[in-house]
Each structure stands twice: as C-alpha cells, then as structure tokens.
Amino acid sequence: MLDRVLVFIAKHAGVLPERLVRGLFLCAADIAWLTRAGGVRQLERNLAHVLHGRDTLQHQGVFAAIKRRLRLRHVSHQAMRSYFTYFSEAMTVGGRSDECLTARVRGEGPGCARIIETTRVQDGSAPIVLGHQGNWDYAGYWAHHDVAPVTTVAERLDNEALLKTFVDIRKSLGISILLTGQHGLIGKLEEALDEPHVLVPLLADRDLSRHGEFVHAFGSMIRVARGPATLAYDTGLPLYVVNMYRERLHGARRKQARTPYGYVCRVSDPIDMSSFADLPREQAIHDISQAWVDVWSRGIAEHPQDWHMLQPIFIEDLDLSRLKDVPDEVLELIGRRNGGASALH
C-alpha cells in the first residue's frame, strides 16, 4: 500500500501541493514515533549509542536515566520527522525547479573547495563516503551541479515499480545509477573513477552484503560496507567523507527554496591513501574503513537528529550467525559483553 502511495505521489509531483504532502508525511512520522511502529525501536537503540555511549548505560541513577530517556525520545522524534521529510522531498522532486533545488542545498567544510578544484577545475575524480543522513538525493543534485557528474549505487528493491520510481528520480537529478547485485560492480565504479570529472558517492554506514567491515564507533562496533575503502585503495584516490544535515533557511534563500529548511553537505578533508599503500590489502581496507568512520561518526554526533538508521548495525543487534568471516575481535567483544550482562542479573 505504502509503495503505491509513493509511486502515485512521484507521478503527480507537479500537481500535488508540496506543503500538503510534507504535512501528511510529518503526521505519519508523528504517529509512527508515538506508537513506536516500524523501525522506531531500532532507531532508538542506534541513537542510544550516539547520545549516551555504552559506559553510561549501566549503574546510572533514576533521575539521570529519566533525563537520558527523555532526550533519546526527543531526538528520535526529530529523526523520524527528518526521515519522513526526506521521502516527501524525494517523491516530489519532479515538481521542483532547479532554482528551488539549488536554494535547498549547499556545500561547506574543509574539503569542499578542494574537491571542487580537483574534479571540476582540474581533470580529477573522487570517491565519497556518506551515511543515511539528511537527503542524499539532494546531496547528489548538489554534487552534480556544483562539483562534478555523479555515478552511484542504489539498492535493488523487490518492488519493480518503486525501484523504477527511485531510479527515475535520481536520473532526473543528473545522477547515473548502478544497482546492487550486478556482477563486477566495484570494477564498474573503478572504471567510472578512471574518467575525468566524476564523483562516486556511496552510502556505506550499513552493509547490504554478508561481508562487511567491522569497525569501532560510539563505544561499540558497527558493520559498514567495504566499497568506499576498496575504491580508494585500488585507485589510490583520496577519500572524502560527507555528513549531511538540515538547517533553517532565512530571507531570500528561504523564499527561493519555498521551504523553511534546507541542507548542508559538509565535506571533510580528504583521507590520503599514501599512508595505507604499504599495508596488505585486507588490512588497508579495514584501516581505511576505520578512518572514514572516525570522521563520519563525529558528524553524526553533532547532528544525530538527521541520521535515518532504522536497521541494526551495532554488533549488539546483529545476528552474527548469518554473517561470514566475523573477526575474532568481534566475537571476543560480544562474549565479554554477554558475560558482563549475565553478571548483572
């Protein structure tokens, strides 16, 4: 039912009032949050790591626990509204003009000028890693128009009509799409990076395969996609990290955007591959993954309300029996934590 609603909205984006669509999605977000439906419980488990860390989750006073719980619920409410706002914006992007979209998203950060210089002014290309934060379709639009043409990967959905809708939306924004599950995907992305003036941004804070990389984050460990680190290592190109979050708009920009909120794409300094070049390939991919997660996690901690992670990624929530090549370090950590939890009961 929801899939058909999304497809309908996308097909009629030019005639449906955006304010009405946004309001309906925000109402749905509020209902989901109040009833803790869908992935809200998992969202809060993920956010608890970001907001509190493991060390403060045990042996805490009653009032401190209540305060932390209230903060967690407040941030998860903001995150659900941000998440549903993303869908309302994505489904109605076909009814927005370039002038409107340009006003809704901007770039900044220590690596912003450098990536523009490298890929737009010069003949370079660059891999980028980002998470499920903000509006990644708008990020692709900003990158295509202000930096360089974009080639990226989208998840292959079971619903063909919804998949086609999302692919068409991204193509309309100037983004070239490859789908997960096809043979030689990394090779195709590396070929794209061999061309001048190309960006390859990948959403990597959740791994869709059974061979993700385990890295440390927020006092625990998460499993991330190996793609960005693999691309950077194999091509030798510096890896940029982008965090995306909402900002309130004012004045002429708000009028042009026709919405009270826009987005910031914060581009990090590039992670140089020279320090990983002499490492064995698997060790290098792990260390590069840890390096980008260290940068990315700081951005998530600054803007947790725009992180839309409603699926399990922390080791406490993963079914490790379904995964391959789980490192001994991860198994030992889980064992220690399970033993500690048992000792408390």
N, C-alpha and C positions, 0 to 999 in steps of 0.2 A: 504493500500500500504506500509506504513512505517513498519507495523508489519511483513509483508512478507519479507521486506528487512532485518530486524533484525534477523529473523529466518534463512534466507539464509546465512547471514554473520556468525552466530553462527555455522551452519552446515559445513561451509567451512573455519573455523578459521585456520586450519593447512596449507592451501594453499594460502590464501589471504595475501598479504604483509601488516603487521600491520601499517607501515608508511603511506601506501596509504589509508587504512581505516580511520586512525586518521585524515589525511588531509581532506578527504571527510566530515567527521563529523564536523571538525572545520569550513569548508566552510559553511556547513548547519547552524552551530551556528552563524556565522557572518551574514548570510542572515536573519535568524530569528531575530537577535538583531537589524539589520538595519531597518527592516520593522516592528519591534515590534510585530511580529506574535506570535501566541500561547499564552503562559503564560508570555511573557516578561513584559507586563504592570503590571501584578500581582507581578512578581518578584521584579520589581522596587518599587512597593508600600510596599512590605515587607522590602526591603533593606533600604527604606527611614526611617523606624523606627529605624533600626540598626545604620545607619550612622548619622542621624540628631536628632532623638528624636522628640517628639511632640512639645516641648516648643519652638523649633527654626523654626517651620514650619509656624508660623504666625508673622506678624509685622516685616518682615525682609526687609533689603534694597535690591535694584535691583541687585547690584553687588554681594552681598552675596548670593542672590538667584541663580544667574547665576553660581557662583562658586560651590554651592551645587549641582545644577542640572548637571553640567559637571562631578563632582565627582561621582554622582549617576550613570550616564550613563557609566562612565569608569568601575565602579565596576560591574554593571550589564553585561557589555560585557565580563569581566573576568569570571563572574559566569556562563554565557551561554556557554562559551568555556570549562569551568571546567565540566559543566553538560554533554555536548555532548562528552567530553573526557571520562567521566565515561561510557557512552554507548559503545563507541568504544572499551574500555578496557574490559568491561563485555562481549561483544559479541565475542571477540577474545581470551578470556582467555583459551579456549580449545587448542589453539596453542602455549601456553607459558609453558615453563618448570618450575619445582619447583625452580631451581636455579635462573631463571629470576624473578619469582614472589617474592621470598624471598628478592631479592635486591630492589624490588619496594616498600616495606612497612616495617616500623619498629615501635616499641613501645617506649614510653618515658612517663615522667610525674611522679608526686609524688606517685601515686598509682600503678605504673607499677610493681615494684619489689614485692609489697605486694600481688597483685592479682596472680602473678606467684607463689609466695611462698604458698599462700592459696590453689590454685586449681591444681597446677602441682606437687609441692613437697609434700604438705600435702593432705588430703582427702576432702578438702572443695569444695564448688561450689559457684557461684556468679551470681547475676543478674546485667546486664549492661544496661544503657540507652544511646542512641545516637540519633542524628538527621540526616536529609538528607544532609549530608556534606561529601565532599571527595568522596571516593569509598568504600561503605560499604561492597561490596563483597570482596575486598582486605582486609578490616578490619576483616571479618570473616575468611579469609585464614590465616592472621597473628595470630589471636586468636587460631585457631585450631592447628597450627604448633608450636607456641611459648608459648602458655599458656595452654589451655585445649580444649577438644572437645566441639563443638558449637551446640546448638539447638535454633532455632529462628523461627519467624513467617514471612510469605510472604503474600502479598495481593493477594487474589483470583481474577485474571483477567478474563474478559469476553471472551477474545480470548484464546482458549484452547491451540493452537499451541505455542503462545508466552508464556503462563503460563508454559507449559512443558519445553520450552527452558530455561527460567529463573530458574526453579527448578532444571533442569539437570545441569546447570552451577554451581549452589550453591552446589549441591551434589558432583560435581567433585572437589570442593574446600574443601571437608570434612565437609560440613555444613548439619545438619539434619533440615528438613523443615516441619513446620506445616502451614496450610493455614488458613486465616481468614474465619470466618463464620461457623466454625465447633463447635459443642456443647462441652462445658466443656473445652474450650481452656486454660483458666487460670489454671484449675486443672491439665491439661497435663503438662504445664510448671512447675508447682509446683512439680509434680512428677519427672520431669527431674532434678530439683534442689535438690531433696532428694537423688539423686545418687551422688557418689563422682566424682570429676574431671569433672564438667560440667559448661559451661558458657551459660547463656541465655541473649543474647543481643537483645534489642528491639528498633526499630525506633519509636520515640514517640513524635516528635515535631509537628505532625499533627494527629488528631484523625479521624479515619475512621468510628466511630460509631456516635450515636446521644447522647452519654452520657459522653463526655469528661470532663476533669477538667479545669476550668478557673483559670489561674494564671497570675501574673504580669510579664511583660517582656518589656524592651525597652520603658518605659514610657507609655505603654498601657497594654492590656491583650490579651493573646492568649489561645487557647483551645488545650490541649495536651491529649495524651492517658493516661488512668489510669493504664495500665498494669504494668509498672515498679514499681510504688509505691505500687500497690496491691501485687505484688510478694514479694517485700522487706518486707512489713508489715506482710503478712501472714506467711512467712518463718522465719522472724527475721534476715535474712542475710543482711549484709551491701550492699548498692547500689553504684556501680561505674558509673561515668559519663565519656564518651569518646567523645572527639572532634577530628575530623579528617581533615587534611588539606594537601595541596600539598607542596613539597619542591623541589628545584632544586638539581639534582644529579651531582656528580663530580667523576672523576678518575675511579678507578676500579669498584666502585658500579654502576656508570652510564654505563660502558661497559657491566657489567653483566646483568643489568636491560634492556639494549637495548632501553632506552627511556630517554629523558632529565629530566623527572620529576618522583618523587616517592611520597610516602605518609607517614605522621606521625600520629600514633594513640596516642593521649595524654590522659593518664588515670589519672583521678582525685583521690585525697584521697577518701576513702570510706565514704559514708554518714551512720553514725551509727544509727541503729534503736532503741537503748535503750531510746533515748530522746523522741520518739514518742509512746513508748509502753503503757503508761498510758492514752493516749488520746482515745476518742471514735473513732471507726474505720473510719468513713467518714471524720472526722476532721484530723485524722492521714494521710489518703491517700492524702487529699488536701495539708497538710503541707509538706509531703514528696515530692509531685509533685513540690511544690514551691521551695523546697530546691534544687532539681536537676536542675530545670530550672535556678535558680540563677547561678549555676556553669556552665551549658551549655551555657547560654547567654553570659558569659564573653568570652568563646572560640569563639562564633560566632562573637562577636565584634572585636576580634583580627584577624579573618580570614573570613570576610564576603564574599569574592570572591569565596569561596568554599562551600557556603550554597546554595543548589539547591531547594529552596522552591518557586515553581511556582503556588501554590494554596493558597487560602485565609486562614489565620489562625488568624489574628488580629481581634478583635471584630468590628472594623470599617468596615470590609469587609464581615462579616458573616451574613447570613440570620437567625437571632435568632428565627424566627417563625418556623423553621424546626427542632429546637433543643429542647430537653427535659430537664427539671429541670435547667433552667437558673437561677443562683443565683440573688437575689435582688440587690446585689452589682454591678453586671454587668449591669443590666437594669438601675440602677440609674446612673452609669457612662456614659452609652450611652445617656441617657436623658440629662445629664449635657452638654455633648459634642455637641449634636444636638442643644441644646438651645444656646450654645456659638456660634456655627456656624451660627445659624439664626440671632443672634445679630450682626454679622459682615456684613450681607447683607442688 
